[in-house]
Amino acid sequence: MIFSGVMFSLMFLLSDNAQCRKVDGKSECCSLVEGFPVRLKELRSSYKEIQSFYESNDDLDALLDDTVQHNINSPYGCHVINEILRFYLESVLPKAVKKIHFKTPIDSIGNIFQELKRDMLKCRNYFSCQKPFEISNIKNSYEKLDGNGVNKAIGELDLLFNYIEQYLASKRVKH
């Protein structure tokens, strides 16, 4: 699902008229923000290979709802993203990879999520992280769905990609 207003804002922020906030000693963090569009393209490409399967098996209520997006846009957005990435890496992707014909795209998404999680942890000060995000509501909903939880969580990866993209784009400033 693409929100045109959000996408317009993100396109502007990611355009040549925007650049990473310069913070002494944080060039790695600036590289994370500036380089995310490449990672996002890889995520979307891998997801496209599995998207129709997971979306066709998903008629359940959202796991990644407006509350998640609101929290990502809050002062503790980096913790929200970290917790959600941990949830996908520890709970969702290991179950999804068992579907043999989807191993490669799921592994690719997992590798990028692992790198992103590592890089965001290194850049906690750059992102001005404040308070940890409580992911228990998402985890509880996921667990209640049993086997359908994987379909639900994977079916919402495009939404998660949008949330992460929006968060990282917000860390750029206009010249």
Secondary structure, 3 states (H helix, E strand, C coil): CCCHHHHHHHHHHCCCCEEECCCCCCHHHHHHHHHHHHHHHHHHHHHHHHHHHHHHCCCCCCCCCHHHHHHHCCCCHHHHHHHHHHHHHHHHHHHHCCCHHHHHHHHHHHHHHHHHHHHHHHCCCCCCCCCCCCCHHHHHHHHHCCCHHHHHHHHCHHHHHHHHHHHHHHCEEEC
